[in-house]
Amino acid sequence: MVEQVGIFIVEDEALIAADIAVMLRGLGYRVAGTAVSGNEALAKIGQTMPDLVLMDIVLSDGLDGIEVAEQLKARYDLPVVFLTAYADALSLQHAKITSPYGYVLKPFTERDLQIAIDIALYRHHTDRQMRAQMRQLERVRAALDQMNDALIMAAADGTVLYVNKAFETMIGLSTDEVVGSNIHTDPRLQSEPALHRTIWETVISGKSWSGSFTATTKDNQPIEIEATITPVFAPDGVIDSFIGISRDVTHERALERQLRHAQKLEAVGTLASGIAHDFN
């Protein structure tokens, strides 16, 4: 059995509250409780935890509906639909500070009430999902920022969507300076033109590219980079974006060159020593 949606009514006129309760039950909702004042509403709602609150904006005792809605949003993240006989701009503007999920103007029909409730419940559910996704995205972002390797993500058209902290450090450009630019038109993000075309042709064909190239930092210092660039596919199989993971190997390459130079000198020295030995 599907659990009924619980709705709490905050209305200081008893007859109107009773009529609303009848409407709600007729629509298949459960009346989670009623209150005639703001303070009573805060006390009862904290105990009953309904799915939605129908809130009269004008309450005769103490807190008004807008003040109560602010506290409910802060404490419980409950969707509120305002009931009001006042459609003037000032009242509605005042109510907007609480980010309500809807309004119903008195007098209203059962159909008006149902539409407002259904839309509010849907919007609240969607908002919660979006906030959960944003929290998950922030966790992923935090994890990517802990990587030692630089990461850049670009849309299918080349627009940069994200870079991590390691990328900022490697190139010397901040996120704000990079995100929104395009890898095809921004020379700061390109390798040598012929290689850039080769990389792009490879990844748009659905393959990954791995290799090395020389890039230039913000202060015009050349650095040697090893990178892998991979296409990311949408569920329908179309390329949605690209991810590049790279690292600065300038120091390693310099050491390799020094080692090779030392080996050559050692070989020359050995050869010279052998020749001198032969002459002796």
C-alpha positions in Angstrom: 0.0 0.0 0.0 1.3 3.4 -1.0 1.8 5.7 2.0 -0.4 8.8 1.9 1.3 12.2 1.6 1.0 14.0 4.9 0.0 17.7 4.7 0.0 20.1 7.6 -2.5 23.1 7.6 -1.6 26.4 9.2 -4.7 28.6 9.2 -6.0 30.8 11.9 -9.7 30.6 10.8 -11.1 27.3 12.0 -13.8 27.0 9.4 -11.4 27.5 6.5 -9.0 25.0 8.1 -11.8 22.5 8.4 -12.8 23.0 4.7 -9.2 22.6 3.6 -8.9 19.3 5.6 -12.1 18.0 3.9 -10.6 18.9 0.5 -7.3 17.2 1.3 -8.9 14.0 2.5 -11.1 13.9 -0.6 -8.0 14.2 -2.8 -6.4 11.3 -1.0 -4.0 13.2 1.2 -3.5 12.6 4.9 -4.0 15.6 7.2 -0.9 15.5 9.4 -2.2 18.2 11.7 -3.4 21.8 12.0 -2.3 24.9 13.8 -3.8 28.4 14.2 -0.6 30.3 15.1 3.0 30.3 14.0 4.4 29.1 17.3 1.9 26.3 17.5 2.8 25.3 13.9 6.5 25.2 14.7 5.9 23.0 17.8 3.5 20.5 16.0 5.3 20.3 12.7 8.6 19.3 14.4 6.7 16.4 15.9 4.6 15.3 13.0 7.1 16.0 10.1 4.6 16.2 7.3 5.5 16.1 3.6 4.2 19.6 2.9 2.8 22.6 4.7 -0.1 24.7 3.6 0.6 28.1 5.2 -1.7 31.1 5.5 0.5 34.2 5.1 -1.5 36.3 7.5 -1.8 34.8 11.0 -3.4 36.7 13.8 -1.2 35.6 16.7 2.6 36.2 16.8 4.6 35.1 13.9 3.2 35.5 10.4 3.3 32.7 7.8 6.4 34.0 6.1 8.4 34.0 9.3 7.2 30.5 10.1 8.1 29.3 6.6 11.6 30.7 7.0 12.1 28.7 10.2 10.6 25.5 8.6 13.0 25.8 5.7 16.0 26.2 8.0 15.0 23.4 10.4 13.4 20.8 8.3 13.7 21.6 4.5 9.9 21.2 4.1 8.1 22.5 1.1 5.6 25.3 1.8 2.6 26.4 -0.2 1.2 29.8 0.8 -2.5 30.4 1.2 -3.4 34.0 0.7 -6.2 36.4 -0.1 -3.7 39.0 -1.0 -2.4 39.0 -4.5 -0.7 42.4 -4.3 2.9 42.6 -5.4 4.2 43.7 -2.0 2.8 40.6 -0.2 4.1 38.2 -2.8 7.5 39.9 -3.0 7.8 39.5 0.8 6.8 35.9 0.6 9.5 35.2 -2.1 12.3 35.4 0.5 11.4 32.0 1.8 11.5 30.4 -1.7 8.0 28.9 -1.5 6.9 26.1 -3.7 3.6 27.7 -4.6 0.7 30.0 -3.9 -3.0 29.4 -3.7 -5.3 32.4 -3.8 -8.4 32.4 -1.6 -11.1 31.4 -2.4 -9.8 28.3 -4.2 -11.2 25.1 -5.6 -10.2 21.6 -4.8 -8.6 21.4 -8.2 -6.6 24.6 -7.5 -5.3 23.0 -4.3 -4.4 19.7 -5.9 -2.4 21.3 -8.7 -0.5 23.5 -6.3 0.3 20.6 -4.0 1.3 18.2 -6.8 3.6 20.8 -8.4 5.2 21.7 -5.0 5.9 18.0 -4.1 7.4 17.4 -7.5 9.6 20.5 -7.4 10.7 19.7 -3.8 11.6 16.1 -4.8 13.5 17.4 -7.9 15.4 20.0 -5.8 16.4 17.4 -3.3 17.8 15.2 -6.0 19.6 18.1 -7.5 21.2 19.0 -4.2 22.2 15.4 -3.6 23.8 15.4 -7.1 25.6 18.6 -6.3 27.0 17.2 -3.1 28.2 14.1 -4.9 29.8 16.4 -7.6 31.6 18.4 -4.9 32.9 15.1 -3.4 34.2 14.0 -6.8 35.7 17.5 -7.4 37.4 17.4 -4.0 38.8 13.9 -4.9 40.1 15.1 -8.3 41.7 18.1 -6.6 43.8 15.7 -4.5 45.3 14.0 -7.6 48.9 14.5 -8.3 48.3 14.4 -12.0 46.7 17.3 -13.9 43.2 16.8 -15.2 41.3 18.8 -17.8 37.7 18.0 -19.0 36.4 19.5 -22.2 33.0 19.3 -24.0 32.7 17.6 -27.4 33.2 21.0 -29.1 36.4 21.7 -27.1 35.0 24.0 -24.5 36.8 23.5 -21.2 34.5 22.4 -18.4 36.8 21.7 -15.6 40.5 21.6 -14.5 41.8 20.4 -11.2 44.3 22.0 -8.8 47.2 20.0 -10.3 46.4 21.5 -13.7 46.3 25.0 -12.3 49.7 24.4 -10.7 51.3 22.9 -13.8 50.2 25.5 -16.3 49.9 28.5 -13.9 46.4 29.3 -14.9 43.5 29.5 -12.5 40.2 27.7 -13.1 38.5 31.0 -13.9 41.1 31.7 -16.6 40.6 28.3 -18.3 37.0 27.1 -17.9 34.9 28.4 -20.7 37.8 28.8 -23.1 38.2 26.4 -26.1 41.1 24.1 -26.7 40.9 24.7 -30.4 41.2 28.5 -30.2 43.1 29.1 -27.0 46.8 28.9 -27.8 47.6 28.4 -24.0 45.9 25.0 -24.2 47.4 23.8 -27.5 50.4 21.8 -28.5 52.2 22.3 -31.8 49.5 22.7 -34.6 50.2 19.4 -36.4 50.2 17.4 -33.2 47.1 19.1 -32.0 45.3 18.0 -35.2 46.6 14.5 -34.8 45.4 14.3 -31.2 42.0 15.7 -32.1 41.5 13.3 -35.0 42.4 10.4 -32.8 40.0 11.2 -29.9 37.0 12.2 -32.1 37.3 8.8 -33.8 36.6 7.3 -30.4 40.2 6.3 -29.5 42.5 7.4 -26.7 45.7 9.3 -27.4 48.8 9.0 -25.3 52.1 10.8 -25.9 54.2 13.7 -25.0 54.5 17.3 -26.1 55.8 20.7 -25.1 53.5 23.2 -23.5 53.9 26.8 -22.3 53.1 28.0 -18.8 51.4 31.3 -18.0 54.8 32.9 -17.5 56.0 31.6 -20.9 58.2 28.8 -19.6 58.3 25.7 -21.8 57.4 22.4 -20.0 57.4 18.8 -21.2 54.2 17.0 -20.6 53.2 13.3 -20.8 49.4 13.0 -21.4 46.6 10.6 -22.1 43.4 12.1 -23.7 40.3 9.9 -23.7 36.8 10.4 -25.2 33.8 10.0 -22.8 30.7 8.5 -24.4 27.1 9.3 -23.6 24.6 6.4 -23.1 23.6 6.6 -26.7 27.2 6.1 -27.8 27.9 9.6 -28.9 31.0 11.3 -27.7 30.0 13.7 -24.9 33.3 15.0 -23.7 37.0 14.4 -23.4 39.3 14.0 -20.3 43.0 14.6 -20.4 45.3 13.4 -17.7 48.8 14.7 -17.8 52.0 15.4 -15.7 55.0 17.6 -16.0 58.0 15.5 -16.9 60.4 18.4 -17.6 62.7 17.6 -14.6 62.7 13.8 -15.4 63.5 14.5 -19.1 66.3 16.9 -18.1 67.8 14.2 -15.8 67.5 11.6 -18.6 69.4 14.0 -21.0 72.1 14.6 -18.3 72.4 10.8 -17.8 72.7 10.2 -21.5 75.3 12.9 -21.8 77.3 11.5 -18.9 77.1 8.0 -20.5 78.4 9.5 -23.7 81.3 11.2 -21.9 82.0 8.0 -20.1 82.0 6.1 -23.4 84.3 8.7 -25.0 86.6 8.5 -22.0 86.7 4.7 -22.1 87.4 4.8 -25.8 90.2 7.4 -25.4 91.7 5.4 -22.6 91.7 2.2 -24.7 93.3 4.0 -27.6 96.0 5.5 -25.4 96.6 2.0 -23.9 97.0 0.6 -27.5 99.6 3.2 -28.4 101.6 2.5 -25.2 
